Every structure is written in C-alpha cells, then in structure tokens.
Amino acid sequence: MRPIPLLTTYGDPNSALYSTSGLPQYDGVAQLIIESMTGLIGCSGALLADGIHVLTAAHCLTDAAGVADVSALTATFYPSRGAAPEVIEAAGVVPFPGFNGALEQGNDIGLVLLKRPPSLRIPRYSLYTGSAEVGSEYQVIGYGAAGQGMIQPINDDARRRGWNTFDSTMSATFGQFPGWTGGDRVLVSDFDNGLAANDALGLFYGIPGLGLGEREASMAPGDSGAPAFIGGQIAGVASFRLRLQYADGLSSDIDDISNASFGEFNAFTRVSSYDSWLQPAPEAGTAALGLAGFALVMLRFLYRRRGMPSATSR
C-alpha cells in the first residue's frame, strides 16, 4: 500500500506549502497498516528516539473496549529522496493501560514495538516535556484523507503537512459534557478559514481566533496517531475530530457533515501528560497485537438546548 495525502487544508492541497517531498526531517512519520479480526485500517505514527518504538493513538491498537486486538501491523517509512520504502513488521503493541476505548475520557496514546529499527537515515523524534502547549503553534504530519476545506476524493501518493494552534484543553471546552473527563490531558484546536462565523472555539467557548491563513490544516481519517510537533518535538497525538451544533441549527461548521471541514474541532492526546509512562518506553507484553475499528473516530454532538448537550457518535 502507498500513502494517501495528509489532511484537509486551507489552500489547494497540491500546493508546495503542504508537501514534504525533499524534506527528510519528516521521514520518521510512518504509515501504519493494521489488521485485526474486524478489518484493516490505516493510522499514522512517529518513530521515537530509541529507534524501535512508534508513538501512535491507542484506539488504533485496541477494540472498542480498549483491549489490544491487532493480528498484524506494518510500519512503512517513506524516504523523501527517492529511496525505497522501509516496511517493518511490529513485534507487539502497548496501549496506555488507562485507555478504555472512550476517547472522551482521554488516554488515547500507545506504542508499537518494531521487530527491528529502520535505517539511520530515518529520523527519530524526542518528546515535548514542557507545559506551554496551549497557545503554541504546532505542525502535524500523517497519512490521512485530503481536501481543501473538507475531505475530497484526492489520492496522489503525496505526504503532506499542515499547521494549527493548540487553543485550549478538554477541561476548558468539552469538559462541560457529562462523562468527558479527558481534562487537561487532551489538547484542542479548531479548523479556521479566517471568518468569525466559522470560528468553532469562538462561537461555542468564547476563545476567538481566526487561524493561520493558508497554513491552517485539520486532521482527517487516517491521521489517527499522527504527531503534532512543537519545536521539532512531539507534543500531541491525533485522537479525534468533533462537530458541534446547537438545537436551533447554529454551528460554526460550513456544512452539516462531520467531514474535517472548516468550523470543526480537533483533539490531540497531550504527550507531556504521559512522560513518565513513555520514558523509558514500556515493554510490549506477550499478548496479541491490537485494533480499534475506524482509523479516525468522528464524533458528532448536538445541543438539545444551549448548555445541555447530548451526543451521538459515528
């Protein structure tokens, strides 16, 4: 399998702005092809400093209850200067022990143990261990669906990048929903097009911001587990997208579909919250490898009346 384009972007996804061709610093972001009894999915992940572990989302490695369930997994690294892809099988997977399959409760982080390290030309990445994620710009790289302002049927085997800003955390946003306990361990951004009407965090939470212009991007299906970098270090792991709408129909979304379009939210697992678990990386157990249904879980929520949400996921 070849990688498909990354992200939905503000501008033309074929623009050189989003291309990583000729930029070997991104070659350590792997495409993960994961097989279980329920099917085959694609996720993304990033090679850690030890050269043998790939950081990704726990929901890529587990079933709906958060139990590891992978029968086979390959990590493919695509060198940016024409060299042959490096395809490496997994020896085991390690979802975070506190992950129970409920993305709204956080802990959506996990590790893939490779059977061997890739060549030294493939870069390794360190972890962000600071506390200044909120308000910081990040860069995300992965292997998800592409499009301009929403998902579109584009497949040109390109690897792309995009930017956004961690504007808040779950505790200051979705934490108002019953059972949403991810708290400050989940970082939140929105997909802006420069218009106040489509500013999701501004409309729903009073956190205004019109985005980064043409550099703005959103995660899309297949980007689960993709790294979000601050200063070249992994600060976030792509977890899920979210669309909100009031009962009267008011929404920041430019359409009425959960499709990575302008006006939707992105949620990332905050890596610094798991530093003691990740360093040193825990060993994979002898249990089977694992999976989680859909590569990017899309959740859609409706306000029955303002301030009183109920939820339907898909």
C-alpha positions as CSV (number, residue, x, y, z in Angstrom):
1,M,0.0,0.0,0.0
2,R,1.1,3.5,-0.8
3,P,0.4,6.5,1.4
4,I,-2.5,8.8,0.6
5,P,-2.4,12.5,1.1
6,L,-2.5,14.1,4.5
7,L,-5.0,16.4,6.0
8,T,-7.6,18.8,4.8
9,T,-6.0,22.2,4.2
10,Y,-7.0,25.9,3.9
11,G,-5.5,26.1,0.5
12,D,-5.0,23.8,-2.5
13,P,-3.7,20.5,-1.1
14,N,-1.5,20.2,-4.2
15,S,0.3,23.4,-3.2
16,A,4.0,23.0,-2.4
17,L,3.3,24.6,1.0
18,Y,1.9,21.3,2.3
19,S,4.4,18.9,0.5
20,T,7.1,17.1,2.4
21,S,8.9,16.0,-0.7
22,G,12.6,16.6,-0.3
23,L,12.3,17.3,3.4
24,P,13.9,14.2,5.1
25,Q,13.1,15.5,8.6
26,Y,9.6,14.1,8.2
27,D,10.6,10.7,7.1
28,G,10.3,9.3,10.6
29,V,6.5,9.7,10.4
30,A,5.2,6.2,9.5
31,Q,2.1,4.9,7.8
32,L,0.7,2.1,9.9
33,I,-1.4,-0.6,8.3
34,I,-3.2,-2.5,11.0
35,E,-5.1,-5.8,10.7
36,S,-7.5,-7.5,13.2
37,M,-10.5,-9.8,13.1
38,T,-12.7,-6.8,12.3
39,G,-10.8,-5.5,9.3
40,L,-7.9,-3.4,8.0
41,I,-7.3,0.3,8.8
42,G,-4.6,2.9,8.3
43,C,-3.2,5.1,11.0
44,S,-0.1,7.3,11.5
45,G,2.7,7.3,14.0
46,A,6.2,8.7,14.7
47,L,9.5,6.9,15.4
48,L,10.8,7.7,18.9
49,A,14.4,8.4,19.9
50,D,15.1,4.7,20.7
51,G,14.5,3.8,17.1
52,I,12.4,0.8,17.9
53,H,9.1,2.3,19.2
54,V,6.5,4.2,17.2
55,L,4.2,6.5,19.0
56,T,0.5,6.4,17.9
57,A,-3.1,6.5,19.2
58,A,-4.3,3.8,21.5
59,H,-7.6,3.5,19.5
60,C,-5.6,2.3,16.5
61,L,-4.4,-0.6,18.5
62,T,-7.4,-1.7,20.5
63,D,-11.0,-2.8,20.2
64,A,-14.0,-0.7,21.4
65,A,-13.3,-1.6,25.0
66,G,-9.6,-0.5,24.8
67,V,-8.2,-4.1,24.8
68,A,-5.3,-4.7,22.4
69,D,-6.5,-6.5,19.3
70,V,-4.1,-6.5,16.4
71,S,-3.3,-9.6,14.4
72,A,-0.8,-7.9,12.1
73,L,0.8,-4.4,11.8
74,T,3.4,-2.9,9.5
75,A,5.0,0.5,9.8
76,T,6.2,1.9,6.5
77,F,8.7,4.8,6.3
78,Y,8.9,6.7,3.0
79,P,12.3,8.4,2.4
80,S,11.8,11.7,0.8
81,R,14.6,11.5,-1.8
82,G,13.6,8.5,-3.9
83,A,15.0,5.6,-1.8
84,A,12.9,2.5,-1.4
85,P,10.3,2.5,1.4
86,E,11.3,0.7,4.6
87,V,8.5,-1.7,5.6
88,I,8.9,-3.1,9.1
89,E,6.6,-5.5,11.0
90,A,5.5,-5.0,14.5
91,A,6.6,-7.3,17.3
92,G,4.0,-6.0,19.8
93,V,1.8,-3.1,20.7
94,V,1.3,-1.3,24.1
95,P,-1.8,0.8,24.5
96,F,-1.8,3.0,27.6
97,P,-3.2,1.0,30.5
98,G,-5.7,3.7,31.3
99,F,-7.3,3.7,27.9
100,N,-10.8,2.1,27.9
101,G,-11.9,2.9,24.4
102,A,-13.8,6.1,25.4
103,L,-12.0,8.9,23.6
104,E,-13.8,11.5,25.6
105,Q,-12.0,10.2,28.7
106,G,-8.6,10.7,27.2
107,N,-5.5,8.4,27.5
108,D,-5.6,7.8,23.7
109,I,-1.9,7.0,23.4
110,G,0.0,3.9,22.6
111,L,3.2,2.4,21.3
112,V,4.2,0.0,18.5
113,L,7.3,-2.1,19.1
114,L,9.1,-2.8,15.8
115,K,10.8,-6.1,15.1
116,R,13.9,-4.1,14.0
117,P,14.8,-0.4,13.8
118,P,14.7,1.3,10.5
119,S,17.9,2.6,8.9
120,L,19.7,5.5,10.4
121,R,18.6,7.8,7.5
122,I,15.1,7.7,9.1
123,P,14.9,10.4,11.8
124,R,13.9,9.8,15.4
125,Y,11.9,12.2,17.4
126,S,12.1,13.3,21.0
127,L,9.1,14.2,23.2
128,Y,7.9,17.6,24.3
129,T,8.0,17.8,28.1
130,G,7.2,21.4,28.7
131,S,3.9,22.9,29.8
132,A,3.3,25.7,27.2
133,E,1.3,23.8,24.6
134,V,-1.8,25.9,24.9
135,G,-1.3,29.0,22.7
136,S,1.5,27.3,20.8
137,E,1.5,26.7,17.1
138,Y,2.0,23.1,16.0
139,Q,2.9,21.2,12.8
140,V,1.1,17.9,12.1
141,I,2.2,15.2,9.6
142,G,0.3,12.0,8.8
143,Y,-1.3,9.8,6.2
144,G,-5.0,10.8,6.2
145,A,-7.5,11.8,3.7
146,A,-7.0,15.2,1.9
147,G,-9.1,18.1,0.6
148,Q,-9.4,21.9,0.6
149,G,-11.6,23.0,3.5
150,M,-13.2,19.5,3.7
151,I,-12.4,15.9,2.7
152,Q,-12.3,15.4,-1.1
153,P,-11.6,12.3,-3.3
154,I,-7.9,13.0,-3.7
155,N,-5.2,10.3,-3.9
156,D,-1.9,11.2,-5.4
157,D,0.5,9.3,-3.1
158,A,1.8,12.5,-1.6
159,R,2.8,13.0,2.1
160,R,1.6,16.4,3.4
161,R,2.0,18.6,6.4
162,G,-0.1,21.4,8.0
163,W,-0.2,23.8,10.9
164,N,-2.6,24.9,13.6
165,T,-2.7,26.2,17.2
166,F,-3.5,24.4,20.4
167,D,-6.0,26.9,21.6
168,S,-7.4,25.1,24.7
169,T,-7.8,21.8,26.5
170,M,-10.8,19.5,27.0
171,S,-11.3,20.7,30.6
172,A,-12.0,24.3,29.3
173,T,-14.2,23.1,26.4
174,F,-15.8,19.7,26.1
175,G,-15.4,19.1,29.8
176,Q,-18.9,20.5,30.2
177,F,-20.3,17.3,28.6
178,P,-21.2,14.6,31.2
179,G,-18.6,11.9,31.2
180,W,-16.0,13.9,29.3
181,T,-13.1,13.5,31.7
182,G,-10.1,13.9,29.5
183,G,-9.3,17.2,31.2
184,D,-6.0,18.9,30.5
185,R,-4.6,15.7,29.1
186,V,-6.4,16.5,25.8
187,L,-5.4,19.5,23.7
188,V,-8.0,21.2,21.4
189,S,-7.7,23.2,18.2
190,D,-10.2,24.2,15.5
191,F,-10.1,24.4,11.7
192,D,-10.4,28.1,10.8
193,N,-10.9,29.8,7.5
194,G,-10.4,33.4,8.7
195,L,-14.2,34.1,9.1
196,A,-15.7,34.7,12.6
197,A,-18.8,32.7,11.6
198,N,-16.7,29.5,11.2
199,D,-14.6,30.0,14.4
200,A,-15.6,27.0,16.4
201,L,-13.8,27.8,19.6
202,G,-15.0,31.4,19.4
203,L,-18.7,30.5,18.8
204,F,-19.0,27.7,21.4
205,Y,-16.4,28.6,24.0
206,G,-15.6,32.3,23.7
207,I,-12.0,31.6,22.7
208,P,-11.7,33.6,19.5
209,G,-9.1,33.1,16.8
210,L,-9.2,33.2,13.0
211,G,-6.4,30.8,12.3
212,L,-3.1,30.8,10.4
213,G,-4.4,31.5,7.0
214,E,-3.2,29.3,4.2
215,R,-1.1,27.2,6.6
216,E,-4.1,26.1,8.6
217,A,-5.0,22.3,8.5
218,S,-7.2,19.7,10.1
219,M,-6.8,16.0,10.8
220,A,-8.8,13.6,8.7
221,P,-9.5,9.9,8.6
222,G,-6.1,8.0,8.5
223,D,-4.4,10.7,10.6
224,S,-5.1,9.0,13.9
225,G,-1.9,8.8,15.8
226,A,-0.2,11.5,13.7
227,P,2.3,13.5,15.6
228,A,1.8,17.2,16.3
229,F,5.2,18.9,16.7
230,I,6.2,21.9,18.7
231,G,9.8,23.0,18.0
232,G,10.5,19.6,16.4
233,Q,9.4,17.6,19.4
234,I,6.2,15.5,19.6
235,A,3.6,17.4,21.7
236,G,0.4,15.8,20.6
237,V,-1.0,12.6,19.2
238,A,-4.0,12.9,16.9
239,S,-7.1,11.4,18.6
240,F,-10.4,12.6,17.2
241,R,-12.5,15.2,15.4
242,L,-15.7,16.8,16.7
243,R,-18.6,18.8,15.1
244,L,-20.9,20.8,17.4
245,Q,-24.3,22.2,16.7
246,Y,-27.0,24.0,18.7
247,A,-30.6,22.7,18.7
248,D,-31.6,25.7,16.7
249,G,-29.2,24.6,13.9
250,L,-26.5,27.2,14.7
251,S,-23.0,25.8,14.1
252,S,-19.5,27.0,13.2
253,D,-19.3,24.2,10.6
254,I,-19.5,25.3,7.0
255,D,-21.8,22.3,6.3
256,D,-23.8,19.8,8.3
257,I,-21.5,16.9,7.9
258,S,-18.6,15.7,10.0
259,N,-16.0,15.8,7.2
260,A,-12.9,17.7,8.5
261,S,-14.4,20.9,7.1
262,F,-13.9,24.5,8.3
263,G,-15.6,25.0,11.7
264,E,-14.9,21.6,13.2
265,F,-12.6,20.7,16.2
266,N,-9.5,18.6,16.5
267,A,-8.4,16.8,19.7
268,F,-4.9,15.6,20.5
269,T,-3.6,13.5,23.4
270,R,-1.2,15.7,25.3
271,V,2.1,13.8,25.3
272,S,3.7,15.7,28.2
273,S,1.0,14.2,30.5
274,Y,2.4,10.7,29.8
275,D,6.1,11.4,30.0
276,S,6.6,9.1,33.0
277,W,5.0,6.2,31.1
278,L,6.8,6.9,27.8
279,Q,10.3,7.3,29.2
280,P,11.6,4.8,29.2
281,A,9.2,3.1,26.8
282,P,7.3,0.2,28.4
283,E,7.9,-3.2,27.1
284,A,5.3,-4.9,24.9
285,G,3.7,-7.9,26.7
286,T,3.2,-11.3,25.2
287,A,-0.5,-10.6,24.4
288,A,-1.6,-10.4,20.8
289,L,-1.1,-7.3,18.7
290,G,-4.4,-5.0,18.6
291,L,-7.0,-2.7,16.6
292,A,-9.9,-0.2,17.0
293,G,-12.5,-0.2,14.3
294,F,-12.1,3.2,12.5
295,A,-8.8,4.8,11.9
296,L,-10.1,8.2,12.9
297,V,-13.1,8.3,15.1
298,M,-15.5,11.1,14.2
299,L,-17.9,12.2,17.0
300,R,-20.9,14.5,16.4
301,F,-22.7,16.3,19.2
302,L,-25.9,18.2,19.4
303,Y,-27.1,20.7,22.0
304,R,-30.8,19.8,22.9
305,R,-30.8,23.3,24.4
306,R,-27.9,25.5,24.8
307,G,-25.6,24.3,27.6
308,M,-27.3,20.9,27.8
309,P,-25.6,18.5,25.3
310,S,-26.5,15.1,24.3
311,A,-24.3,13.0,22.0
312,T,-24.4,10.7,19.0
313,S,-21.1,9.2,17.8
314,R,-20.2,7.6,14.5
